[in-house]
Amino acid sequence: MIKFVEIASARHNLIFQQMSKLSIKQWAEEDRPREKLLLKGVSALSDSELLAILIGSGNDKQSAVELSKEILREAGNDLNRLARMNVSDLMNNFRGIGEAKSVSIIAALELGRRRKATRTTREKIVSSRDAYEQFAMLLADLNHEETWALLTDRSNQVLSTLQVSRGGISGTVVDIRLILREALARYATGIFIGHNHPSGNPTPSPQDTNITKKLKEAARWMDIVLLDHIIVCGDAYFSFADEGII
C-alpha cells in the first residue's frame, strides 16, 4: 500500500513538472485559470491563478501563473503589501509586467478595497477599533498622506465618508470648513477624522494635535461632536479619544 502511494505521488510530481514547462494554453482545460474559474467557480482559484487572469500572459521564461507566484512571493504572499506597490514598482521589478498589466493589478486591488468599504459604511462605530477599521480600508495601503472624515448620526452610524485632503509623504492640509459644511449638509451630529502616517510612526505631530483641537472647538459651536481622531499606521493606530486628548 505504501509503495502504491509513493508511485502515485511520484506520478503526480512528474505531471506537475511537465505542466510547469508548458504555457497556460497547453495545459489541460481544467488546469487553466480562466477555464478553471468557469468549471469550478472563482473560489477554487489560488491568489496566483487570479492574478494570472489579470495579467493574461507571462514572459519568455515564465507562464502567467509562474510570474504571478513570483510577484506574490516578493509581496510576502500578502495582498495588502501587494496593494502598496505602484506602477513603477511592478514594472521595474518583474520581467513581463508593463504599464497595462501594472494598471490592471492596481485597479483590481482598488476595486476589492472599495467593495469592502461599501459593505461596511453603515456599521455603527462604538469604539476606536471600529473607527480604525473604517479608516484602514481607505488609508492603510497608501504611500502618501490623506485625511478622511466619517460623518455620523446620533446612533454613531456612518452617514457619509468624506475625503478631506490628499498630500505628500510628510503631510497634508486639512480644511475644517469643508468638514463642517458637509456635516451640516448631511445633518450629522458626530465626526470621526482619520489620516495616515506613511512613515509607520503613529505618534501625533504638533500639527495633528493642533488641527484636532481646532476642529473640536469649531464643531462644538454647531452642536456637532468630534468623537475621535485616528492615525492609521498599517495594522497599528493612535486614537486621540483613547489617549484622552479630546
C-alpha positions in Angstrom: 0.0 0.0 0.0 2.8 2.4 0.9 4.6 1.6 -2.4 1.4 2.4 -4.3 1.1 5.8 -2.6 4.8 6.5 -3.4 4.3 5.6 -7.1 1.1 7.8 -7.2 3.0 10.7 -5.6 5.9 10.4 -8.0 3.5 10.3 -11.0 1.7 13.5 -9.7 5.1 15.3 -9.3 6.1 14.3 -12.8 2.8 15.5 -14.3 3.2 18.8 -12.4 6.8 19.3 -13.6 5.6 18.6 -17.2 2.8 21.1 -16.8 5.1 23.8 -15.4 7.1 23.8 -18.6 4.0 24.4 -20.7 2.2 27.6 -21.4 -1.2 28.0 -19.9 -2.8 27.4 -23.3 -1.2 23.9 -23.4 -2.5 22.8 -20.0 -5.4 20.6 -19.6 -8.6 22.7 -19.7 -9.4 22.1 -16.1 -6.0 23.5 -15.1 -6.1 26.8 -16.9 -7.1 29.7 -14.6 -9.9 31.0 -16.8 -11.4 27.6 -17.6 -10.9 26.5 -14.0 -12.9 29.6 -12.9 -15.7 28.7 -15.3 -15.7 25.0 -14.4 -15.2 25.1 -10.6 -16.0 28.7 -9.6 -13.8 31.6 -8.6 -13.3 30.3 -5.0 -11.4 27.3 -6.4 -8.6 29.6 -7.7 -5.5 30.4 -5.8 -4.3 34.0 -5.5 -1.6 33.4 -8.1 -4.2 32.0 -10.5 -6.5 35.0 -10.0 -3.5 37.3 -10.6 -2.6 35.3 -13.7 -6.1 36.0 -15.2 -5.4 39.7 -14.7 -2.1 39.8 -16.4 -3.1 37.4 -19.1 0.4 36.3 -20.1 3.9 35.8 -18.6 7.3 36.4 -20.2 9.7 34.4 -22.3 10.7 32.2 -19.3 7.6 32.1 -17.1 3.9 31.4 -17.6 1.4 33.9 -16.3 0.9 31.7 -13.2 4.6 31.4 -12.5 5.1 35.1 -12.9 2.1 35.7 -10.6 3.7 33.5 -8.0 6.9 35.5 -8.2 5.0 38.7 -7.7 3.1 37.4 -4.7 6.3 35.9 -3.3 8.0 39.3 -3.5 5.0 40.8 -1.6 5.4 38.1 1.1 2.2 36.4 -0.2 0.3 39.4 1.4 -2.2 41.1 -0.8 -2.1 44.1 1.4 1.6 44.5 0.7 0.9 44.0 -3.0 -1.7 46.8 -2.8 1.0 49.2 -1.6 3.1 48.7 -4.8 2.7 51.3 -7.5 3.0 51.1 -11.3 6.8 51.7 -11.2 7.3 49.1 -8.6 5.6 46.4 -10.7 7.2 47.5 -14.0 10.7 47.8 -12.7 10.8 44.6 -10.6 9.1 42.0 -12.8 10.0 40.9 -16.3 6.9 40.9 -18.5 4.9 43.3 -16.4 4.4 46.5 -18.3 2.3 49.6 -17.7 -1.0 48.0 -18.9 -0.6 44.9 -16.6 0.5 47.0 -13.7 -2.6 49.2 -14.0 -4.8 46.2 -14.2 -3.4 44.8 -11.0 -3.7 48.1 -9.1 -7.2 48.6 -10.4 -8.4 45.2 -9.3 -6.9 45.6 -5.8 -8.6 49.0 -5.5 -12.0 47.5 -6.5 -11.6 44.9 -3.8 -10.8 47.7 -1.3 -13.8 49.7 -2.4 -16.1 46.7 -2.2 -15.1 46.1 1.4 -15.5 49.7 2.2 -19.0 49.8 0.7 -20.1 46.8 2.6 -19.2 48.3 6.0 -20.0 52.0 5.7 -23.4 51.7 7.5 -21.9 49.9 10.5 -22.2 51.5 13.9 -19.0 52.9 15.4 -18.8 52.2 19.1 -15.0 52.1 19.7 -11.7 53.4 18.4 -11.1 50.0 16.9 -14.3 50.3 14.8 -13.2 53.7 13.6 -9.7 52.4 12.8 -11.1 49.6 10.7 -13.2 52.0 8.7 -10.2 54.3 8.1 -7.8 51.4 7.5 -9.7 50.4 4.4 -9.1 53.8 3.0 -5.6 54.6 4.3 -3.6 51.6 5.3 -2.1 50.8 1.9 -1.1 54.4 0.9 2.4 55.7 0.4 1.3 59.3 0.7 -0.8 61.0 3.4 -4.6 61.5 3.2 -7.2 62.7 5.6 -10.8 61.4 5.6 -13.8 62.1 7.8 -16.7 59.8 8.8 -19.9 61.8 9.5 -22.3 60.0 11.9 -25.8 60.3 13.2 -26.8 60.2 16.9 -26.5 56.4 16.9 -22.9 56.7 15.6 -23.9 55.1 12.3 -21.9 56.4 9.3 -23.9 58.8 7.1 -21.1 59.7 4.8 -17.5 59.2 4.1 -15.6 62.3 3.0 -12.0 62.7 1.7 -10.8 65.9 3.3 -7.3 66.2 1.8 -4.5 64.4 -0.1 -0.9 65.3 0.4 2.6 64.1 0.2 4.7 61.7 2.2 5.1 64.0 5.2 1.9 65.9 5.5 -1.4 67.2 4.2 -3.6 70.3 4.8 -7.0 69.9 6.4 -9.8 72.4 5.7 -12.0 72.5 8.7 -14.7 74.5 6.9 -15.1 71.7 4.3 -15.7 69.1 7.0 -18.2 71.2 8.8 -20.0 72.2 5.6 -20.5 68.6 4.7 -21.5 67.6 8.3 -24.2 70.3 8.2 -25.4 69.3 4.8 -25.8 65.6 6.0 -27.4 66.6 9.3 -24.5 64.8 11.1 -24.1 65.1 14.8 -20.7 63.4 15.1 -17.4 63.4 13.3 -14.6 60.9 13.2 -11.5 62.2 11.4 -8.6 60.0 10.3 -5.4 60.2 8.5 -2.3 58.0 7.9 1.4 58.3 8.6 3.3 56.6 5.8 6.4 56.8 8.0 4.9 54.0 10.1 5.1 56.1 13.3 1.6 56.6 14.8 2.7 59.3 17.2 0.7 62.5 16.5 2.7 65.6 15.4 2.0 69.0 17.0 0.1 69.9 13.8 -2.1 66.8 14.3 -2.9 67.9 17.8 -3.5 71.5 16.8 -5.9 70.6 14.0 -7.8 68.2 16.3 -8.3 71.0 18.9 -9.4 73.5 16.3 -11.9 71.1 14.7 -13.3 70.1 18.1 -13.9 73.7 19.1 -15.4 74.8 15.7 -17.7 71.8 15.6 -18.9 72.5 19.2 -20.4 75.8 18.1 -22.6 73.9 15.7 -23.7 71.3 18.2 -21.5 68.7 16.4 -19.2 66.4 18.4 -15.7 65.4 17.2 -15.7 61.9 18.5 -12.2 60.8 17.7 -9.1 61.4 15.5 -7.5 58.2 14.3 -3.9 58.0 13.0 -3.5 54.9 10.8 -0.2 53.1 10.5 -0.8 49.8 8.8 -2.0 47.4 11.4 -1.5 49.9 14.2 -3.3 53.1 15.1 -3.4 56.0 17.5 -6.7 57.2 19.0 -6.9 60.8 20.4 -10.0 59.8 22.3 -8.4 56.7 23.9 -5.5 58.9 25.0 -7.8 61.5 26.5 -6.6 64.3 24.2 -10.1 65.2 23.0 
